[in-house]
Amino acid sequence: MSLQAYIDNIESKTGKSLADFKRMAEEKGFLINGKLAPSIKATAIVDWLKADFALGHGHCMALFAAFKGKTS
């Protein structure tokens, strides 16, 4: 599955877009000026997304990849 397919699936499941997740991640301090904060590891993102949105590991990692700047 492509990164975009994961993002589309996440939006369908949660009603939140990638931009929404980036905004929330920025509010939590995971992103700084739209870029992943240097001290943030995948585990922190995964734990947050699983707890707050009941996303599976693959979907969490797709968002983490998007936060890191991966586009495809």
CORBELUR-V16525 format. One record per helix or strand. SS is the DSSP state (H for helix, E for strand). FROM is the first residue (numbers start at 0). TO is the last residue. Records with the same first field share a line. If there is no record, write none. Layout:
# CORBELUR-V16525
SS->FROM-TO ; FROM-TO
This chain:
# CORBELUR-V16525
H->2-13 ; 17-26 ; 41-52 ; 56-67
E->30-31 ; 34-35
